Amino acid sequence: MNNNNRSAVKRITAIDLGTNSFHAVIVDIYPDGSFYTIDKLKEMVLLAEKGVGDRLSEQAMERGLNALNKIKTLADHQGSEKILAYATSAIREAENGGEFIQRAIDEIGVKVNAISGRIEAELIGLAVQHGVNMPDEPSMIMDIGGGSVEFILADKKKFFFLTSKKVGVARMTADFVDHDPISKTEIENLKVHFREQLKDVAQSFAMNRAKTLVGSSGTMQNIAMMIAARNRKSPELSINELEFSSKEFFEFYDYAIKLNHKKRLKLEGLEEKRVDIIFPGLVLVHFVLTTFAIKKVKISAQALREGIILRYIKKEFEVLKRVLEADSPRKRSVMELVYKYDWHEQHSTQVAKLAMQIFGHFKEELELTDLDGELLEYAAYMHDIGYHISHNKHHKHALYIIRNSDLRGFKEWEIEVMANVARYHRRSTPQARHPFYNNLSPSLKQKIRKLAGILRVADGLDRSHYQNVLGLEIVKTDSETKLLIKTEADPELEIWGAMRKASLFEEVTGKKLSIEEVEHLQHATA
């Protein structure tokens, strides 16, 4: 793609001024409506030290303004052209919230918009739909904040119900929790309160039953990380799409709910500033999973701040929707990444097409699945993005970029497969001396070998980068795979390119590879 067409339209900063913390993300927005994260910053502020709805103390005000000043300094340093700052419960409800907003303008130079709970829920829903691989049927999205909790019933395209309830963890701790650890009476009082507050959520759930709970924001992420640490499954790349079962949660709950402050400080995955407000979050998740009989929970790394960006893009770039309208967060995330790195679009698309054709002929024989084919296709799209850094080691740069780009909608093992398959499209085949490959499970290693074997041949078949192969037929015998190619021009470069990288393909299929030209259009028209 022409670099001029991919120059960023605008660099913006989105800030979620929450009750417990301020979250900021700085992104570049592109002409096609996609965005790419440049930097992030999170500052714990604990605005509701005296309870949500009361006046913000002078100390809370200062913490908030200092955090906002740090974010503004970072945004200026990164060349951000616009700051979108949205305030939620603590500032929205505080009787001196307007004073904080005015001081933010006067002292920091940031205009803060106090949004309603309904808009907050809508923006969170947009962010989760954008970043998580949502099923076709409805899911319940729950964003546990300090002052409020947003509930959204949605599938991958639409909302069935959304609301914001004043049951956030800071508010509930101030109103219901006086003992450490929390007492049984306080737990029961919380459950009674939740049952009363969530009546309309229950009514909507009865009409749009969900099997999955998608959690976003800090409390849900901390709970997921604590469960992952307890089960020795802590993610290395991204918390997005991290899953746990209701059974795993209940086992953790029974353990954690009895811990005092000193013991909670030792919980891996729990941020220190959440130690004293985590109990209502645990009780709420327990209540939701029990009441609605939900068996699976997954985590969204995107929340309100990404929703702010998406809303801005939809408003400002209504005619530039190519990426945003991709049919899944997975594909959308991959396309955003390849556009960011100025991919060789025609070549990568050709390689993906050829790879998928070969895959279709060997799927059952190699005991692969449709999901494996999807990962192969995306790896083909991304295999050359390392050129953005350098030509010589672009395969290794592709591995690094894919592993560290927070691809949305993918589980960690899926990212590892795509990254390693892309890495092995050229030069060395997978070796035990390669740490990113060797640290994976035997089953993932074998999957990578099979998919990389296919990708190497497909990449070779477009060695010229000019899509010379116009058609491909595959003929298999017990001992041989024969590729019959129709080309536009002389096929030698493509045949050479594929055959020099055929060894891994031959190893995983157990068949020798041969390639023959069956039609040459220049010959036919001469």
C-alpha positions in Angstrom: 0.0 0.0 0.0 1.2 3.5 -0.8 2.8 5.0 2.3 1.2 8.4 1.6 -2.2 6.7 1.9 -1.2 5.2 5.2 0.0 8.4 6.9 -2.0 8.9 10.1 -4.8 11.4 9.9 -4.6 12.3 13.5 -2.9 11.3 16.8 -5.4 11.5 19.7 -5.4 10.7 23.4 -8.4 9.1 25.1 -8.7 9.3 28.9 -11.1 7.4 31.1 -11.3 9.3 34.4 -12.6 6.5 36.6 -13.3 6.3 40.3 -10.2 4.2 41.2 -7.9 5.1 38.3 -7.3 7.2 35.3 -6.6 5.3 32.1 -5.1 6.9 29.0 -4.3 5.6 25.6 -2.6 7.4 22.7 -3.4 6.2 19.2 -2.8 7.0 15.6 -6.0 7.1 13.5 -5.7 6.1 9.8 -7.7 7.1 6.8 -9.4 3.7 6.6 -10.8 4.1 10.1 -8.4 1.9 11.9 -6.3 2.9 14.9 -3.0 1.8 16.3 -1.9 2.2 20.0 1.2 4.4 20.5 1.3 4.6 24.3 -0.7 3.9 27.4 -0.6 5.2 31.0 -2.6 4.2 34.1 -2.6 6.2 37.3 -4.3 5.1 40.5 -6.2 8.0 42.0 -8.8 6.5 44.4 -11.1 9.5 44.2 -13.9 8.0 46.3 -12.0 7.6 49.6 -15.1 8.9 51.5 -17.7 7.2 49.2 -19.0 7.9 45.8 -21.4 10.8 45.8 -19.7 12.8 48.5 -17.5 15.7 47.9 -14.1 15.0 46.5 -11.5 15.7 49.2 -8.7 18.1 48.5 -6.3 15.2 48.6 -8.4 13.3 46.0 -8.6 16.4 43.9 -4.8 16.8 43.9 -4.3 13.1 43.1 -6.6 13.4 40.2 -5.1 16.6 38.9 -1.6 15.3 39.3 -2.5 12.1 37.3 -4.2 14.2 34.6 -1.1 16.4 34.4 1.1 13.3 33.9 -1.2 12.1 31.1 -1.2 15.6 29.5 2.6 15.7 29.6 2.8 12.3 27.9 0.2 13.3 25.3 2.2 16.4 24.5 5.5 14.5 24.3 3.9 12.1 21.9 2.5 14.8 19.7 -1.1 14.1 20.4 -3.4 16.6 18.5 -6.5 16.1 20.5 -7.4 14.9 24.0 -10.8 13.3 24.7 -11.4 13.0 28.5 -14.5 11.4 29.8 -15.4 11.4 33.6 -17.5 8.7 35.2 -19.2 8.1 38.5 -16.9 9.7 41.1 -16.6 13.1 39.3 -20.1 12.9 37.7 -21.8 12.5 41.1 -19.6 14.5 43.4 -21.1 17.8 44.5 -17.8 19.5 43.7 -17.2 17.5 40.5 -17.7 20.7 38.5 -14.9 22.3 40.4 -12.6 19.5 39.5 -13.6 19.8 35.8 -13.0 23.6 35.9 -9.6 23.1 37.6 -8.6 20.6 34.9 -9.3 23.2 32.3 -7.6 26.1 34.2 -4.6 24.2 35.6 -3.9 21.4 33.1 -5.5 22.6 29.9 -7.7 19.5 29.6 -11.5 19.7 29.0 -13.2 16.9 30.8 -16.7 15.7 29.7 -18.8 14.0 32.4 -20.8 11.3 30.6 -24.0 9.6 31.7 -24.0 5.9 32.8 -25.9 4.9 29.7 -23.3 6.4 27.4 -20.5 4.8 29.5 -22.2 1.4 29.0 -22.5 2.0 25.3 -18.9 3.0 24.9 -17.7 0.0 26.9 -19.9 -2.3 24.7 -18.4 -0.9 21.6 -14.9 -1.4 22.9 -15.6 -5.1 23.9 -17.3 -5.9 20.5 -14.3 -4.4 18.8 -11.6 -6.2 20.8 -13.1 -9.6 21.8 -14.0 -12.5 19.6 -17.7 -12.5 20.6 -19.9 -15.5 19.9 -23.0 -15.3 17.6 -25.3 -15.7 20.6 -25.6 -13.0 23.3 -23.0 -12.6 26.0 -23.1 -10.5 29.2 -20.5 -7.8 29.4 -19.7 -6.5 32.8 -17.3 -3.6 33.6 -16.7 -3.3 37.3 -15.6 0.2 38.2 -15.1 2.0 41.5 -18.4 3.9 41.5 -20.5 2.0 38.9 -20.8 -1.3 37.1 -21.9 -1.4 33.5 -24.0 -4.3 32.2 -24.4 -4.9 28.5 -26.1 -7.9 26.8 -24.7 -8.0 23.3 -23.6 -10.2 20.5 -20.8 -9.4 18.0 -22.9 -6.7 16.2 -25.7 -5.4 18.3 -26.8 -4.5 21.9 -29.9 -6.0 23.4 -29.6 -4.2 26.7 -27.3 -1.8 28.4 -27.3 -0.1 31.8 -25.1 1.4 34.5 -25.7 0.5 38.1 -24.3 2.3 41.2 -22.7 -0.8 42.6 -19.0 -0.2 42.0 -16.4 -1.7 44.3 -15.3 1.6 46.0 -19.0 2.6 46.6 -19.9 -0.9 47.9 -16.9 -1.1 50.2 -17.8 2.3 51.7 -21.4 1.4 52.1 -21.3 -2.3 53.2 -17.8 -3.5 54.3 -16.5 -2.7 57.8 -14.7 -5.9 58.7 -11.4 -7.4 57.5 -11.9 -10.0 56.2 -15.4 -9.3 55.0 -18.1 -10.9 57.3 -20.8 -13.4 56.2 -23.4 -10.9 57.1 -21.8 -8.2 54.9 -21.6 -10.7 52.0 -25.3 -11.5 52.4 -26.2 -7.8 52.6 -24.3 -7.2 49.4 -26.1 -10.0 47.6 -29.5 -8.7 48.7 -28.5 -5.2 47.4 -27.2 -6.7 44.1 -30.5 -8.7 43.6 -32.5 -5.5 44.1 -30.4 -3.3 41.9 -30.1 -5.8 39.0 -33.8 -6.7 38.5 -33.9 -5.2 35.1 -30.7 -6.9 34.1 -32.3 -10.2 35.1 -35.4 -9.5 33.1 -33.4 -8.7 30.0 -31.2 -11.8 30.6 -34.3 -14.0 30.6 -35.0 -12.8 27.0 -31.4 -12.9 25.9 -29.7 -15.8 27.7 -26.0 -15.7 27.7 -23.5 -18.5 28.2 -20.4 -16.2 28.5 -19.5 -13.3 30.8 -17.1 -10.9 29.3 -15.3 -8.8 32.0 -13.5 -5.5 31.4 -11.5 -3.0 33.4 -9.3 -3.4 36.4 -11.3 -5.4 39.0 -12.2 -8.1 36.4 -8.7 -8.1 35.1 -7.2 -8.5 38.6 -9.6 -11.3 39.4 -8.6 -13.1 36.2 -4.9 -12.6 36.9 -5.2 -13.9 40.4 -7.0 -17.0 39.2 -4.5 -17.5 36.4 -1.6 -17.2 38.9 -3.3 -19.6 41.3 -3.6 -22.1 38.4 -0.1 -21.3 37.1 -1.6 -20.1 33.8 -0.5 -16.4 33.9 -0.3 -15.0 30.3 2.9 -13.6 29.0 1.6 -11.6 26.0 -1.9 -10.3 26.7 -4.7 -10.5 29.1 -7.2 -10.1 26.3 -9.3 -13.3 25.8 -7.9 -14.8 29.0 -10.6 -17.3 30.2 -11.6 -19.0 33.4 -14.5 -21.2 34.2 -17.1 -20.6 36.9 -15.8 -23.6 38.8 -12.3 -22.0 38.8 -13.7 -18.8 40.1 -15.8 -20.4 42.9 -12.7 -22.3 44.0 -10.7 -19.1 44.1 -13.5 -17.2 45.8 -13.8 -19.7 48.6 -10.1 -19.2 49.3 -9.7 -15.4 48.8 -12.9 -14.3 50.5 -11.4 -15.4 53.9 -8.1 -13.5 53.6 -7.3 -10.5 55.7 -5.4 -7.4 54.4 -1.9 -8.8 55.1 -2.6 -12.1 53.2 -4.4 -10.3 50.3 -1.2 -8.2 49.8 0.5 -11.5 48.9 -2.0 -12.5 46.2 -0.2 -12.5 42.8 -2.2 -10.5 40.3 -3.9 -8.2 42.7 -2.8 -4.5 42.5 -1.9 -3.1 45.9 -4.3 -0.2 45.7 -7.2 -2.7 45.1 -6.5 -4.8 48.1 -9.0 -3.0 50.3 -11.8 -2.8 47.7 -11.7 -6.2 46.1 -14.3 -8.0 48.3 -17.4 -6.4 46.6 -16.0 -7.3 43.2 -15.6 -10.9 44.2 -19.1 -11.0 45.7 -20.6 -9.4 42.6 -18.9 -11.9 40.2 -20.1 -14.8 42.4 -23.6 -13.4 42.4 -23.7 -12.9 38.6 -22.3 -16.4 37.8 -24.6 -18.0 40.3 -27.8 -16.1 39.5 -27.4 -16.4 35.7 -25.9 -19.8 35.7 -23.0 -18.6 33.5 -20.2 -21.2 33.1 -17.4 -19.3 31.3 -15.7 -15.9 31.8 -13.3 -14.2 29.4 -11.5 -10.9 29.7 -11.4 -7.9 27.4 -8.3 -5.7 27.5 -10.3 -2.9 25.9 -12.7 -0.8 27.9 -14.1 2.8 28.0 -11.0 4.5 26.6 -11.1 2.4 23.4 -14.8 3.0 23.2 -14.1 6.8 23.3 -11.8 6.3 20.3 -14.3 4.2 18.4 -17.0 6.7 18.9 -14.7 9.5 17.7 -13.8 7.5 14.6 -17.4 6.7 13.8 -18.3 10.4 14.1 -15.3 11.8 12.3 -14.6 9.1 9.7 -18.0 7.8 8.8 -17.0 7.2 5.2 -13.7 5.4 6.1 -15.0 2.1 7.6 -13.0 -0.6 5.8 -11.3 -2.0 8.8 -13.9 -1.2 11.4 -16.5 -3.2 9.3 -14.3 -6.3 9.1 -16.5 -9.2 10.1 -14.6 -10.1 13.4 -12.3 -8.5 15.9 -9.6 -11.1 14.8 -9.6 -10.1 11.2 -10.0 -6.4 12.0 -7.0 -6.6 14.4 -4.8 -8.3 11.9 -5.7 -5.8 9.2 -5.0 -2.9 11.5 -1.6 -4.3 12.2 -0.6 -5.0 8.6 -1.7 -1.6 7.4 0.3 -0.1 10.2 3.4 -1.8 8.9 2.8 -0.9 5.2 2.4 -4.6 4.2 3.0 -5.9 0.7 -0.7 -6.3 0.2 -0.9 -8.0 -3.2 1.9 -10.4 -2.4 0.6 -11.3 1.1 -3.0 -11.7 -0.3 -1.6 -14.0 -3.0 0.4 -16.1 -0.6 -2.7 -16.4 1.7 -4.8 -17.5 -1.2 -2.3 -20.2 -2.3 -1.6 -21.3 1.2 -5.4 -21.8 1.9 -5.7 -23.8 -1.3 -2.9 -26.1 -0.3 -4.3 -26.3 3.2 -7.7 -27.4 1.9 -6.0 -30.5 0.3 -4.1 -31.5 3.3 -6.4 -30.5 6.2 -7.7 -33.9 7.0 -4.4 -35.7 6.2 -2.5 -33.5 8.6 -5.2 -33.6 11.2 -5.8 -29.8 11.1 -8.9 -27.9 11.7 -10.8 -24.9 10.3 -9.3 -22.8 13.1 -5.8 -23.8 12.1 -6.7 -22.7 8.6 -7.8 -19.3 9.9 -4.5 -18.9 11.8 -2.5 -19.9 8.7 -4.4 -17.3 6.6 -3.6 -14.5 9.1 0.0 -15.6 9.4 0.2 -15.3 5.6 -1.2 -11.8 5.7 1.4 -10.8 8.4 4.5 -12.8 7.3 6.3 -9.9 5.6 5.5 -7.1 8.1 9.0 -7.3 9.4 10.2 -5.5 6.2 9.1 -2.4 8.0 12.2 -2.8 10.2 14.7 -4.4 7.9 14.8 -6.8 5.0 17.6 -9.1 6.2 15.8 -10.4 9.3 12.3 -9.5 8.4 11.0 -13.0 9.4 12.4 -12.6 12.9 11.0 -9.0 13.1 7.6 -10.4 12.1 7.7 -12.8 15.0 8.5 -10.0 17.4 5.8 -7.7 16.0 3.0 -10.2 16.1 3.9 -11.4 19.6 3.9 -7.8 20.9 1.0 -6.1 19.1 -1.9 -7.0 21.4 -3.9 -8.7 18.6 -7.5 -8.7 19.8 -9.9 -11.6 19.7 -7.0 -14.2 19.9 -6.0 -16.5 22.7 -2.4 -16.5 23.6 -1.6 -19.8 22.0 -3.2 -18.6 18.7 -0.9 -15.6 18.7 2.1 -17.8 19.3 1.1 -20.1 16.4 0.7 -17.1 14.0 3.9 -15.5 15.1 6.0 -18.6 14.7 4.4 -19.7 11.4 5.2 -16.2 10.0 8.7 -16.4 11.4 9.4 -19.7 9.6 8.2 -18.6 6.2 11.9 -18.3 5.2 15.4 -19.3 6.1 15.6 -21.8 9.0 12.9 -24.3 9.8 11.8 -24.7 13.4 14.7 -25.7 15.7 15.1 -26.6 19.4 17.6 -23.8 19.7 14.9 -21.2 18.9 13.5 -20.2 22.4 10.1 -18.8 21.2 9.4 -22.1 19.5 11.1 -24.5 21.9 9.1 -23.2 24.9 5.8 -24.2 23.4 4.0 -27.5 24.0 4.7 -30.5 21.7 1.2 -30.2 20.1 1.7 -26.5 19.2 5.2 -27.2 17.9 3.8 -29.8 15.5 1.0 -27.5 14.5 3.5 -24.8 13.7 5.6 -27.2 11.6 2.6 -28.2 9.5 1.4 -24.7 8.9 4.8 -23.3 8.3 5.5 -26.1 5.8 2.5 -25.0 3.8 3.3 -21.2 4.1 6.8 -21.7 2.9 5.7 -23.4 -0.4 2.9 -20.7 -0.9 5.4 -17.9 -0.4 7.8 -19.5 -2.8 5.1 -19.6 -5.4 5.0 -15.8 -5.4 8.8 -15.4 -5.3 8.5 -12.5 -7.8 5.9 -10.7 -5.7 4.0 -10.2 -9.0 1.3 -12.8 -8.6 2.6 -14.8 -11.6 0.7 -18.0 -10.6 -2.8 -17.5 -11.9 -4.1 -21.0 -11.1 -3.1 -24.0 -9.0 -4.1 -27.7 -9.2 -2.9 -30.3 -6.7 -2.5 -33.9 -7.5 -1.5 -36.3 -4.7 -0.3 -39.9 -4.7 0.9 -42.0 -1.8 4.4 -40.7 -2.3 4.2 -37.5 -4.2 2.5 -34.1 -4.2 2.4 -32.5 -7.6 1.5 -28.8 -8.0 0.3 -27.9 -11.5 0.5 -24.2 -12.0 -0.9 -21.8 -14.6 1.3 -18.7 -14.9 1.2 -15.4 -16.7 4.9 -15.3 -17.4 7.9 -17.6 -17.2 7.4 -19.8 -14.1 11.0 -20.6 -13.3 11.4 -18.1 -10.4 8.2 -19.4 -8.7 9.1 -23.0 -9.1 12.6 -22.3 -7.8 11.2 -20.3 -4.9 8.8 -23.0 -3.8 11.2 -26.0 -4.3 14.0 -24.4 -2.3 11.7 -24.2 0.7 10.0 -27.5 0.2 11.8 -29.7 2.8 9.5 -28.9 5.7 6.4 -29.5 3.6 7.8 -32.8 2.5 8.7 -33.8 6.0 5.2 -33.1 7.5 3.3 -34.6 4.6 5.7 -37.5 4.0 5.5 -36.9 0.3 8.0 -35.5 -2.3 7.0 -32.3 -3.9 7.2 -31.5 -7.6 5.9 -28.5 -9.5 5.0 -28.3 -13.2 3.7 -25.6 -15.4 0.6 -26.7 -17.3 -0.3 -23.4 -19.0 1.7 -20.3 -19.8 -0.5 -17.5 -21.0 2.2 -15.7 -23.0 2.8 -19.0 -24.8 -0.9 -19.5 -25.5 -1.3 -16.0 -27.0 2.0 -15.9 -28.9 
